[in-house]
Amino acid sequence: MNTDSPINRTDSTHSVVEQILERSEYYRHITNSAVVLKEKMEHAQDEKSMLEANSELQIQMTRAIKLREYAEDIHETFRTIPLKSARLIQAEECFYEGKFQEMDGILDASKIREEIELLEEDCFFSKDEDLKEKARISMEYKSYELLVKGLYRYTFVDNPEWYEDVFELLEDARDASFNVHTLYELASYLKTTDEQEWAFELLDDAYVISRDTEGEACRIYEAKCLWAMGTISKNRDKLPEAIEYAGKSLKIYTKLSENNPEEYHPRMSQMLIIMGNYHTYSKNFKVALLIYEEAEKILRELASNDNFEYAMRLGDLLDKLASVHVFMGEFEEAFPLYEEALKIKDDNIEYNLYAVLRSKADTLYNLAVAHYSAHEYKEAISWAKEELKARKQVQEVDLLGQLPYRARTRNILSELYLNLNRPADAIREREKVVKLYRTLAEHFPDNYLHDLGEALNYCSNIYMRMSSYDKYFQAMTEALEIFRKLAAANPEEYMLTVGYLLANVCHYYERISPDREKALEFAHETYKVLSSIERDEGAEKAYTEVMRIIKNS
């Protein structure tokens, strides 16, 4: 591509964003840094150096993704804002030339805020209506300047100082001018935090403004607000409301696509997929299939021009279609869809190796689970092993990020081997799961200590089945110590598990390695725990058993 030629800003959003990123020296710097860091990982002399390089690599890869998302957001903002100051026009030119940092420099927040402060007096207190209107328009200019700067800084997720500044920029933009653009972007930011209620209120305000205003730009924001409100409703477990919002958004995009299919068919496909997801969560599987099939028609047409992005979306959609058939027990319909999804991903692997490998690994895992559900255990094992191979390749650039997926798959393999009455193979896989979760718990104890405890507990059950009593006791008591620690911080969540494990230790000392004193000690502790909480059927049996031991003492 000739990057000296001007960008046709009326092209599809996808086309414009690709051209902007190709012109951006900063985007090239990010991608080149990623290559250097990958090489640094490959030649690391120790685990610490490898993890440091991997951590830096993840920051660069995340920044590249965020920069693409930012380019889409800003392009749409520049397309739809009705007013442009001289400063904003200058920033816009820098943006379309890929000069993001220069644009950030032009949008000097302290200067813009000073100008807003001077304008506020005329805007709110002047008796001259012409002066008041002129001040209002100037403040709207300033609000868009702060908005664009806030969106740019949102890209730098690894810079805490900038990331915290995003909220202030977006809130100041909203305060300077209460309009659909500033409301929507502030709400979108809040949606990524715990402020879901506030985000919903802002989106509702933005929706009303856009709904009651004419023009294509307002239809776009009306649809985007409905989509975002649907997302929050889904997060609140209000799926009927989420489906309603998504349906209204889809209706708007369908209408817009009549005059501009190239721009709006991709958005239609996205909304159809979101609606299909919501119906899948609601277990309306037949409805979900029909909706996904509508999205499939659009994506097959979009992907027919060798478009990598749409081909990958099609592959992921076929994966979803197949999974719905699995939920319905229609395995023969599911397997060909999974295999077509794999072929699409294999055909596109040269465009973005690691992104495609991640997606391919997801499909391989789903295929393994589908064969497991169909009681085809050997086929499931084969697909699970293929998934592990793909994960191992992805791990070249995402060392710790792939460990939970590998643990999940080895859990499945362990279950499959048990179903085939191969306990030695099952425990081999479970021991690998323990090793993976040990590594994760060392780095992220708040997230993975629970999983380590569960993995040890599962191991203990298989050791018992294999009559490996020493290993059974070792795994069980380590799991008990982990769950004691977790229960100290969250008794409601973990005390029942502590009770079960104490009962198992009591059983060990009573029947496997008889020690009457130890058995009685753990019987009393089990009684103390289980008598203080609500017991399920299994805990009730354990409670009765320890009561017997105590009475017989």
C-alpha positions as CSV (number, residue, x, y, z in Angstrom):
1,M,0.0,0.0,0.0
2,N,1.1,3.5,-0.7
3,T,1.0,5.2,2.7
4,D,1.6,8.6,1.1
5,S,-1.8,8.6,-0.6
6,P,-4.7,10.0,1.4
7,I,-7.1,7.7,3.2
8,N,-10.6,7.5,1.8
9,R,-12.4,8.1,5.1
10,T,-15.7,6.9,3.6
11,D,-14.3,3.4,3.2
12,S,-15.5,0.7,5.6
13,T,-14.3,1.1,9.2
14,H,-12.2,-2.1,8.9
15,S,-10.4,-0.7,5.7
16,V,-9.8,2.7,7.2
17,V,-8.4,1.3,10.5
18,E,-6.0,-1.0,8.6
19,Q,-4.7,2.0,6.6
20,I,-4.2,4.1,9.7
21,L,-2.3,1.3,11.5
22,E,0.0,0.8,8.5
23,R,0.9,4.4,8.6
24,S,1.6,4.5,12.4
25,E,5.3,4.3,13.4
26,Y,4.1,3.7,16.9
27,Y,2.1,0.7,16.0
28,R,5.1,-0.7,14.1
29,H,7.2,0.0,17.2
30,I,4.8,-2.1,19.3
31,T,4.8,-5.0,16.8
32,N,8.6,-4.9,16.4
33,S,9.0,-4.8,20.2
34,A,6.9,-7.9,20.4
35,V,9.2,-9.8,18.0
36,V,12.3,-8.8,20.0
37,L,10.6,-9.9,23.3
38,K,9.7,-13.2,21.8
39,E,13.3,-13.8,20.9
40,K,14.3,-12.7,24.4
41,M,12.0,-15.3,25.8
42,E,13.4,-18.0,23.6
43,H,17.0,-17.3,24.7
44,A,16.3,-16.6,28.4
45,Q,18.8,-18.3,30.7
46,D,16.4,-18.8,33.6
47,E,12.7,-18.9,34.4
48,K,12.7,-15.4,36.0
49,S,14.2,-13.8,32.8
50,M,11.7,-15.7,30.7
51,L,8.7,-14.6,32.8
52,E,9.9,-11.0,32.8
53,A,10.2,-11.0,29.0
54,N,6.8,-12.7,28.7
55,S,5.2,-10.1,31.0
56,E,6.6,-7.3,28.8
57,L,5.4,-9.2,25.7
58,Q,1.9,-9.5,27.0
59,I,1.8,-5.7,27.6
60,Q,2.9,-5.0,24.0
61,M,0.4,-7.5,22.6
62,T,-2.4,-6.0,24.7
63,R,-1.4,-2.5,23.7
64,A,-1.5,-3.5,20.0
65,I,-5.1,-4.8,20.4
66,K,-6.1,-1.7,22.4
67,L,-4.6,0.5,19.7
68,R,-6.7,-1.2,17.0
69,E,-9.8,-0.8,19.2
70,Y,-8.9,2.8,19.8
71,A,-8.5,3.5,16.1
72,E,-12.0,2.1,15.5
73,D,-13.5,4.2,18.3
74,I,-11.8,7.5,17.2
75,H,-12.6,7.0,13.5
76,E,-16.2,6.6,14.5
77,T,-16.1,9.6,16.8
78,F,-14.6,11.8,14.0
79,R,-17.2,10.5,11.6
80,T,-20.1,11.3,13.9
81,I,-19.3,14.5,16.0
82,P,-21.1,17.4,14.5
83,L,-18.6,20.1,15.5
84,K,-14.8,20.4,15.1
85,S,-12.5,23.1,16.5
86,A,-9.3,24.1,14.8
87,R,-7.4,22.1,17.5
88,L,-9.6,19.0,16.9
89,I,-9.2,19.3,13.1
90,Q,-5.4,19.4,13.6
91,A,-5.7,16.3,15.9
92,E,-7.9,14.6,13.3
93,E,-5.3,15.0,10.6
94,C,-2.6,13.5,12.9
95,F,-4.9,10.6,13.7
96,Y,-5.5,9.7,10.0
97,E,-1.7,9.9,9.4
98,G,-1.2,7.4,12.2
99,K,0.6,10.0,14.4
100,F,-1.2,9.1,17.6
101,Q,1.4,10.6,20.1
102,E,1.5,13.9,18.2
103,M,-2.3,14.0,18.4
104,D,-2.1,13.5,22.1
105,G,0.3,16.4,22.4
106,I,-2.0,18.7,20.5
107,L,-4.8,17.9,22.8
108,D,-3.3,19.6,25.9
109,A,-5.7,18.8,28.7
110,S,-4.6,21.5,31.1
111,K,-5.0,24.2,28.5
112,I,-8.4,22.8,27.4
113,R,-9.6,22.8,31.0
114,E,-8.5,26.4,31.5
115,E,-10.4,27.4,28.4
116,I,-13.6,25.6,29.6
117,E,-13.3,27.4,33.0
118,L,-13.2,30.7,31.2
119,L,-16.2,29.8,29.0
120,E,-18.4,28.5,31.8
121,E,-19.1,32.0,33.1
122,D,-20.5,33.2,29.7
123,C,-22.3,29.9,29.1
124,F,-24.1,29.8,32.4
125,F,-24.3,33.5,33.6
126,S,-24.3,35.8,30.6
127,K,-27.5,37.6,29.9
128,D,-26.4,38.0,26.2
129,E,-28.1,35.0,24.5
130,D,-25.8,35.2,21.5
131,L,-22.7,35.2,23.7
132,K,-24.2,32.3,25.8
133,E,-24.8,30.2,22.6
134,K,-21.3,30.9,21.3
135,A,-19.8,29.8,24.7
136,R,-22.0,26.7,24.6
137,I,-20.7,25.7,21.2
138,S,-17.1,26.4,22.2
139,M,-17.6,24.2,25.3
140,E,-18.9,21.4,23.0
141,Y,-15.7,21.7,21.0
142,K,-13.7,21.4,24.2
143,S,-15.7,18.4,25.3
144,Y,-14.8,16.5,22.1
145,E,-11.1,17.4,22.6
146,L,-11.1,15.9,26.1
147,L,-13.1,12.9,24.8
148,V,-10.6,12.1,22.1
149,K,-7.6,12.5,24.5
150,G,-9.4,10.2,27.0
151,L,-10.0,7.5,24.4
152,Y,-6.3,7.6,23.4
153,R,-5.0,7.3,26.9
154,Y,-7.4,4.4,27.6
155,T,-5.2,2.5,25.2
156,F,-2.3,2.5,27.6
157,V,-3.6,-0.1,30.1
158,D,-0.1,-0.7,31.5
159,N,0.4,3.0,32.6
160,P,-1.5,3.4,35.9
161,E,-1.1,7.2,35.9
162,W,-2.6,7.5,32.4
163,Y,-5.2,4.9,33.1
164,E,-6.5,6.8,36.2
165,D,-6.5,10.0,34.1
166,V,-9.0,8.4,31.6
167,F,-11.9,8.7,34.0
168,E,-11.2,12.4,34.8
169,L,-10.9,13.2,31.1
170,L,-14.1,11.5,30.1
171,E,-16.0,12.9,33.1
172,D,-14.8,16.4,32.3
173,A,-15.8,15.9,28.7
174,R,-19.3,14.9,29.9
175,D,-19.5,17.9,32.3
176,A,-18.4,20.3,29.5
177,S,-21.2,19.1,27.2
178,F,-23.9,16.6,28.1
179,N,-24.2,14.9,24.7
180,V,-24.5,11.4,23.3
181,H,-20.8,11.0,22.5
182,T,-19.5,12.0,26.0
183,L,-22.2,10.0,27.8
184,Y,-21.6,6.9,25.8
185,E,-17.8,6.9,26.1
186,L,-17.9,7.6,29.9
187,A,-20.5,4.8,30.3
188,S,-18.3,2.4,28.2
189,Y,-15.4,3.1,30.5
190,L,-17.5,2.6,33.6
191,K,-18.8,-0.6,32.2
192,T,-15.3,-2.1,32.5
193,T,-15.3,-1.2,36.2
194,D,-17.6,-2.1,39.1
195,E,-19.8,0.9,38.3
196,Q,-22.4,-1.0,36.3
197,E,-25.4,0.9,37.6
198,W,-23.9,4.3,36.8
199,A,-22.9,3.1,33.4
200,F,-26.5,1.9,32.7
201,E,-27.9,5.2,33.7
202,L,-25.5,7.1,31.4
203,L,-26.3,4.8,28.6
204,D,-30.0,5.3,29.1
205,D,-29.5,9.1,28.9
206,A,-27.4,8.7,25.7
207,Y,-30.0,6.4,24.2
208,V,-32.8,8.8,24.8
209,I,-30.8,11.7,23.2
210,S,-29.8,9.7,20.2
211,R,-33.3,8.2,19.8
212,D,-34.9,11.6,19.7
213,T,-32.4,13.1,17.3
214,E,-32.4,12.7,13.5
215,G,-29.4,11.5,11.4
216,E,-27.3,8.5,10.7
217,A,-24.8,9.3,13.5
218,C,-27.5,9.2,16.1
219,R,-28.8,5.9,14.7
220,I,-25.4,4.4,15.2
221,Y,-25.2,5.6,18.8
222,E,-28.8,4.5,19.5
223,A,-27.8,1.0,18.4
224,K,-24.5,1.1,20.3
225,C,-26.3,2.2,23.5
226,L,-28.9,-0.6,23.2
227,W,-26.1,-3.1,22.7
228,A,-24.2,-1.9,25.8
229,M,-27.4,-1.8,27.9
230,G,-28.0,-5.4,26.8
231,T,-24.5,-6.4,27.9
232,I,-25.1,-4.9,31.4
233,S,-28.5,-6.6,31.6
234,K,-26.8,-9.9,30.7
235,N,-24.2,-9.3,33.4
236,R,-27.1,-8.8,35.9
237,D,-28.6,-12.1,34.8
238,K,-31.5,-10.3,33.2
239,L,-31.4,-12.3,29.9
240,P,-34.9,-11.4,28.7
241,E,-34.0,-7.7,28.9
242,A,-30.6,-8.3,27.3
243,I,-32.3,-10.1,24.4
244,E,-34.8,-7.2,24.0
245,Y,-32.0,-4.6,23.9
246,A,-30.0,-6.6,21.4
247,G,-33.0,-7.1,19.2
248,K,-33.7,-3.4,19.0
249,S,-30.0,-2.7,18.2
250,L,-30.1,-5.3,15.4
251,K,-33.2,-3.7,14.0
252,I,-31.4,-0.4,13.7
253,Y,-28.3,-1.9,12.0
254,T,-30.5,-3.8,9.6
255,K,-32.2,-0.6,8.5
256,L,-28.9,1.2,8.2
257,S,-27.5,-1.6,6.1
258,E,-30.1,-1.1,3.4
259,N,-28.1,1.9,2.1
260,N,-24.6,0.9,3.2
261,P,-24.3,-2.9,3.5
262,E,-20.5,-2.8,3.5
263,E,-20.4,-0.8,6.7
264,Y,-23.4,-2.3,8.5
265,H,-23.5,-6.0,7.6
266,P,-20.5,-6.7,9.9
267,R,-22.4,-5.0,12.7
268,M,-25.5,-6.9,11.9
269,S,-23.5,-10.2,12.1
270,Q,-22.1,-9.1,15.5
271,M,-25.5,-8.3,16.9
272,L,-26.9,-11.6,15.6
273,I,-24.1,-13.5,17.3
274,I,-24.7,-11.6,20.6
275,M,-28.4,-12.5,20.4
276,G,-27.5,-16.1,19.6
277,N,-25.3,-16.1,22.7
278,Y,-28.1,-14.8,24.9
279,H,-30.5,-17.4,23.7
280,T,-27.9,-20.1,24.2
281,Y,-27.4,-18.9,27.8
282,S,-31.2,-19.0,28.2
283,K,-31.1,-22.6,26.8
284,N,-33.4,-21.5,23.9
285,F,-31.2,-23.7,21.6
286,K,-33.5,-23.9,18.6
287,V,-33.8,-20.1,18.5
288,A,-30.1,-19.7,18.9
289,L,-29.4,-21.9,16.0
290,L,-31.7,-19.9,13.7
291,I,-30.1,-16.6,14.7
292,Y,-26.5,-18.0,14.4
293,E,-27.4,-19.3,10.9
294,E,-28.5,-15.8,9.9
295,A,-25.1,-14.5,11.1
296,E,-23.4,-17.3,9.2
297,K,-25.0,-16.2,5.9
298,I,-23.6,-12.7,6.3
299,L,-20.1,-13.8,7.4
300,R,-19.8,-16.3,4.6
301,E,-20.3,-13.4,2.2
302,L,-17.9,-11.1,4.0
303,A,-15.2,-13.8,4.3
304,S,-15.5,-14.7,0.6
305,N,-13.0,-11.9,-0.3
306,D,-10.1,-13.6,1.6
307,N,-10.7,-11.3,4.5
308,F,-8.8,-12.7,7.5
309,E,-10.9,-10.9,10.2
310,Y,-14.2,-12.1,8.8
311,A,-12.9,-15.6,8.1
312,M,-11.9,-15.9,11.7
313,R,-15.3,-14.6,12.9
314,L,-16.9,-17.3,10.6
315,G,-14.7,-20.0,12.1
316,D,-15.6,-18.9,15.7
317,L,-19.3,-18.8,14.7
318,L,-19.2,-22.3,13.3
319,D,-17.7,-23.3,16.6
320,K,-20.7,-21.8,18.4
321,L,-23.2,-23.5,16.0
322,A,-21.6,-26.8,16.6
323,S,-21.7,-26.3,20.4
324,V,-25.4,-25.6,20.3
325,H,-25.9,-28.9,18.4
326,V,-23.9,-30.6,21.2
327,F,-26.1,-29.1,23.9
328,M,-29.1,-30.6,21.9
329,G,-27.4,-34.0,21.7
330,E,-27.1,-33.6,17.9
331,F,-23.5,-34.8,17.6
332,E,-23.6,-35.8,13.9
333,E,-24.5,-32.2,13.0
334,A,-21.9,-30.8,15.3
335,F,-18.7,-32.6,14.2
336,P,-18.7,-31.4,10.6
337,L,-19.1,-27.8,11.8
338,Y,-16.2,-28.1,14.2
339,E,-14.0,-29.6,11.4
340,E,-14.9,-26.8,9.0
341,A,-14.0,-24.2,11.7
342,L,-10.6,-26.0,12.1
343,K,-10.1,-25.9,8.3
344,I,-10.8,-22.1,8.2
345,K,-8.4,-21.5,11.0
346,D,-5.7,-23.6,9.5
347,D,-6.2,-21.8,6.1
348,N,-5.6,-18.5,7.8
349,I,-2.8,-19.3,10.2
350,E,-0.2,-17.5,8.2
351,Y,-1.9,-14.1,8.8
352,N,-1.6,-14.2,12.6
353,L,0.0,-17.3,13.9
354,Y,-0.7,-17.0,17.6
355,A,-4.1,-15.4,17.4
356,V,-5.2,-18.3,15.1
357,L,-3.6,-20.9,17.3
358,R,-5.5,-19.6,20.3
359,S,-8.8,-19.8,18.4
360,K,-7.9,-23.2,16.9
361,A,-7.1,-24.6,20.4
362,D,-10.5,-23.5,21.6
363,T,-12.1,-25.4,18.8
364,L,-10.0,-28.5,19.5
365,Y,-11.0,-28.4,23.1
366,N,-14.7,-28.1,22.2
367,L,-14.3,-31.1,19.8
368,A,-12.8,-33.1,22.6
369,V,-15.7,-32.2,25.0
370,A,-18.2,-33.0,22.2
371,H,-16.8,-36.5,21.8
372,Y,-16.7,-36.9,25.5
373,S,-20.4,-36.0,25.7
374,A,-21.0,-38.5,22.9
375,H,-19.2,-41.2,25.0
376,E,-16.5,-41.5,22.3
377,Y,-13.7,-41.4,24.8
378,K,-10.8,-42.4,22.6
379,E,-11.7,-39.8,20.0
380,A,-12.0,-37.2,22.8
381,I,-8.5,-38.1,24.0
382,S,-7.1,-37.7,20.6
383,W,-8.6,-34.2,20.1
384,A,-7.6,-33.1,23.6
385,K,-3.9,-34.0,22.9
386,E,-4.1,-31.9,19.7
387,E,-5.4,-29.0,21.7
388,L,-2.4,-29.3,24.1
389,K,0.0,-29.2,21.1
390,A,-1.6,-25.9,20.0
391,R,-1.5,-24.5,23.5
392,K,2.2,-25.4,23.7
393,Q,2.8,-23.3,20.6
394,V,0.8,-20.3,22.0
395,Q,2.8,-20.6,25.2
396,E,5.8,-19.3,23.2
397,V,4.3,-15.8,23.6
398,D,2.0,-16.3,26.5
399,L,3.8,-18.4,29.1
400,L,1.5,-18.1,32.2
401,G,-1.7,-17.3,30.3
402,Q,-2.0,-20.8,28.7
403,L,-1.4,-22.7,31.9
404,P,-5.1,-22.6,33.1
405,Y,-6.2,-23.9,29.6
406,R,-3.6,-26.7,29.8
407,A,-4.8,-27.6,33.3
408,R,-8.4,-27.7,32.2
409,T,-7.6,-30.1,29.3
410,R,-5.5,-32.4,31.5
411,N,-8.5,-32.5,33.9
412,I,-10.7,-33.7,31.0
413,L,-8.0,-36.3,30.0
414,S,-7.9,-37.6,33.5
415,E,-11.7,-38.1,33.5
416,L,-11.5,-39.8,30.1
417,Y,-8.9,-42.2,31.2
418,L,-10.9,-43.1,34.3
419,N,-13.9,-43.8,32.1
420,L,-11.6,-46.2,30.1
421,N,-10.6,-47.8,33.5
422,R,-7.0,-46.5,33.1
423,P,-6.3,-45.1,36.5
424,A,-2.5,-44.9,36.0
425,D,-3.0,-42.7,33.0
426,A,-5.6,-40.7,34.9
427,I,-3.4,-40.0,37.9
428,R,-0.5,-39.0,35.5
429,E,-2.7,-36.3,34.1
430,R,-4.0,-35.2,37.5
431,E,-0.4,-34.9,38.8
432,K,0.4,-32.6,35.8
433,V,-2.7,-30.5,36.7
434,V,-1.4,-30.1,40.3
435,K,2.0,-29.0,38.9
436,L,0.4,-26.4,36.6
437,Y,-1.8,-25.0,39.4
438,R,1.3,-24.9,41.8
439,T,3.0,-22.6,39.3
440,L,-0.2,-20.5,38.9
441,A,-0.8,-20.3,42.7
442,E,2.8,-19.1,43.2
443,H,2.3,-16.2,40.9
444,F,-1.5,-15.5,41.5
445,P,-2.5,-17.1,44.9
446,D,-5.8,-15.2,45.1
447,N,-6.9,-16.7,41.8
448,Y,-5.5,-20.2,41.8
449,L,-5.0,-21.5,45.3
450,H,-8.6,-22.9,45.3
451,D,-7.8,-24.7,42.0
452,L,-4.7,-26.2,43.5
453,G,-6.7,-27.5,46.5
454,E,-9.3,-29.0,44.2
455,A,-6.6,-30.6,42.0
456,L,-5.0,-32.2,45.1
457,N,-8.4,-33.4,46.3
458,Y,-9.1,-35.1,42.9
459,C,-5.6,-36.7,43.0
460,S,-6.3,-38.1,46.5
461,N,-9.5,-39.8,45.2
462,I,-7.6,-41.5,42.4
463,Y,-4.8,-42.6,44.8
464,M,-7.5,-44.1,47.0
465,R,-8.9,-46.0,44.0
466,M,-5.3,-47.3,43.2
467,S,-4.7,-48.2,46.9
468,S,-1.8,-45.8,47.0
469,Y,-2.5,-44.8,50.6
470,D,0.6,-42.8,51.4
471,K,0.1,-40.6,48.3
472,Y,-3.7,-40.4,49.1
473,F,-2.9,-39.1,52.6
474,Q,-0.3,-36.7,51.4
475,A,-2.5,-35.1,48.7
476,M,-5.6,-35.0,51.0
477,T,-3.8,-33.3,53.9
478,E,-2.2,-30.7,51.7
479,A,-5.6,-30.0,50.2
480,L,-7.0,-29.7,53.7
481,E,-4.4,-27.1,54.7
482,I,-5.2,-25.1,51.6
483,F,-8.9,-25.1,52.2
484,R,-8.4,-24.2,55.9
485,K,-6.5,-21.1,54.7
486,L,-9.3,-20.2,52.2
487,A,-12.0,-20.9,54.8
488,A,-10.3,-18.5,57.3
489,A,-11.0,-15.7,54.8
490,N,-14.3,-17.0,53.4
491,P,-15.9,-19.6,55.7
492,E,-19.3,-19.5,53.9
493,E,-17.6,-20.6,50.6
494,Y,-15.1,-23.1,51.9
495,M,-16.1,-24.5,55.3
496,L,-18.1,-27.4,53.9
497,T,-15.1,-28.6,51.9
498,V,-13.0,-28.4,55.1
499,G,-15.6,-30.6,56.8
500,Y,-15.5,-33.2,54.0
501,L,-11.6,-33.3,54.0
502,L,-11.5,-33.6,57.9
503,A,-14.0,-36.5,57.6
504,N,-11.6,-38.2,55.1
505,V,-8.6,-37.8,57.4
506,C,-10.7,-39.2,60.3
507,H,-11.6,-42.2,58.0
508,Y,-7.9,-42.7,57.1
509,Y,-6.9,-43.0,60.8
510,E,-9.8,-45.2,61.6
511,R,-9.6,-47.8,58.8
512,I,-6.6,-47.4,56.6
513,S,-3.8,-46.5,59.0
514,P,-5.5,-47.2,62.4
515,D,-4.7,-44.7,65.1
516,R,-7.6,-44.4,67.5
517,E,-6.3,-41.2,69.1
518,K,-5.9,-39.4,65.8
519,A,-9.2,-40.7,64.5
520,L,-11.0,-39.3,67.6
521,E,-9.1,-36.0,67.3
522,F,-10.2,-35.5,63.7
523,A,-13.8,-36.8,64.5
524,H,-14.2,-34.0,67.1
525,E,-12.9,-31.4,64.7
526,T,-15.1,-32.7,61.9
527,Y,-18.1,-32.6,64.2
528,K,-17.3,-29.0,65.2
529,V,-17.1,-27.8,61.6
530,L,-20.1,-29.7,60.2
531,S,-22.4,-28.9,63.2
532,S,-21.8,-25.2,62.6
533,I,-22.9,-25.1,58.9
534,E,-25.8,-26.2,56.6
535,R,-25.0,-29.7,55.5
536,D,-25.8,-31.4,52.1
537,E,-26.6,-35.1,51.8
538,G,-22.9,-36.2,51.7
539,A,-22.0,-34.0,54.6
540,E,-24.9,-35.4,56.6
541,K,-23.5,-38.9,56.1
542,A,-20.0,-37.8,57.2
543,Y,-21.5,-36.1,60.2
544,T,-23.4,-39.3,61.2
545,E,-20.2,-41.3,60.8
546,V,-18.0,-39.0,63.1
547,M,-20.8,-39.0,65.7
548,R,-20.6,-42.8,65.7
549,I,-16.8,-42.6,66.3
550,I,-17.2,-40.1,69.1
551,K,-20.0,-42.1,70.8
552,N,-18.0,-45.4,70.6
553,S,-15.0,-43.7,72.2
